Amino acid sequence: MIKQGTTNFEDIIQVVVGASALCVPVAFSEEAWNLGRTLPVANIIVLVVLSLLFVNLYSLHNIFQGRITHRIFAFFARTFIDYSITLLVVLVVLSALDHLPIFSEPWVAVRSVVVLSLPASMGAVVVDSFDKE
């Protein structure tokens, strides 16, 4: 049995699947593309904070079951890993749809990734928690 709160290959696959499940449908919408172009910086920061807050709260209560006192590093490492994988999934999806102007408009690309990372991070952490005891 794997110690609860650690990350293994199965967890990584679950994060990829969960992030994809909510990223892909949203990524096909023109509204998401427009938000990446029009949202102000303050809103982008709020979206990052909301994404990380959701991942942390969900992980705290469903993966770590509220017990992180002696596993603070594992808790924050898992948040970092989950959000990083989510960002990579969003990058790949937007690239595949040819809606990631990383070279022509890098700031638009960053904002688009952040916009799609909110729903993707939610899907990622929820699917990641399915097999936890």
Secondary structure in CASP SS format (residue, H / E / C, confidence):
PFRMAT SS
TARGET T0000
AUTHOR 0000-0000-0000
METHOD secondary structure of the structure
MODEL  1
M C 1.00
I C 1.00
K C 1.00
Q C 1.00
G C 1.00
T C 1.00
T C 1.00
N C 1.00
F H 1.00
E H 1.00
D H 1.00
I H 1.00
I H 1.00
Q H 1.00
V H 1.00
V H 1.00
V H 1.00
G H 1.00
A H 1.00
S H 1.00
A H 1.00
L H 1.00
C H 1.00
V H 1.00
P H 1.00
V H 1.00
A H 1.00
F C 1.00
S C 1.00
E H 1.00
E H 1.00
A H 1.00
W H 1.00
N H 1.00
L H 1.00
G H 1.00
R H 1.00
T H 1.00
L C 1.00
P C 1.00
V H 1.00
A H 1.00
N H 1.00
I H 1.00
I H 1.00
V H 1.00
L H 1.00
V H 1.00
V H 1.00
L H 1.00
S H 1.00
L H 1.00
L H 1.00
F H 1.00
V H 1.00
N H 1.00
L H 1.00
Y H 1.00
S H 1.00
L H 1.00
H H 1.00
N H 1.00
I H 1.00
F C 1.00
Q C 1.00
G C 1.00
R C 1.00
I C 1.00
T C 1.00
H C 1.00
R C 1.00
I H 1.00
F H 1.00
A H 1.00
F H 1.00
F H 1.00
A H 1.00
R H 1.00
T H 1.00
F H 1.00
I H 1.00
D H 1.00
Y H 1.00
S H 1.00
I H 1.00
T H 1.00
L H 1.00
L H 1.00
V H 1.00
V H 1.00
L H 1.00
V H 1.00
V H 1.00
L H 1.00
S H 1.00
A H 1.00
L C 1.00
D C 1.00
H C 1.00
L C 1.00
P C 1.00
I C 1.00
F C 1.00
S C 1.00
E C 1.00
P H 1.00
W H 1.00
V H 1.00
A H 1.00
V H 1.00
R H 1.00
S H 1.00
V H 1.00
V H 1.00
V H 1.00
L H 1.00
S H 1.00
L H 1.00
P H 1.00
A H 1.00
S H 1.00
M H 1.00
G H 1.00
A H 1.00
V H 1.00
V H 1.00
V H 1.00
D H 1.00
S C 1.00
F C 1.00
D C 1.00
K C 1.00
E C 1.00
END
